Amino acid sequence: MKQLACRKCKFITSGEEKRCPVCGGSELSDEWSGLVIILDVNSKLAEMIGAKREGRYAIKVR
């Protein structure tokens, strides 16, 4: 299954979705690298990357 990352918020979704479930953006890319898994949105890391919900985030999206 191909995974896509949102260019706006970097949230990683399954390839079946047409819009990002976090920000609603429609610019999804299959060219991304690095992975951060957020388990607690109140953590410092979540704050640094701007994560608004738990899940998987790309570090770099092209």
Buried (B, 14 or more C-beta within 10 A) or exposed (E): EEBBBBBBBBBBBEEEEEEBBBBEBEEBEEEBEEEBEBEEEEEEBBEEBEBEEEBBBBEEBE
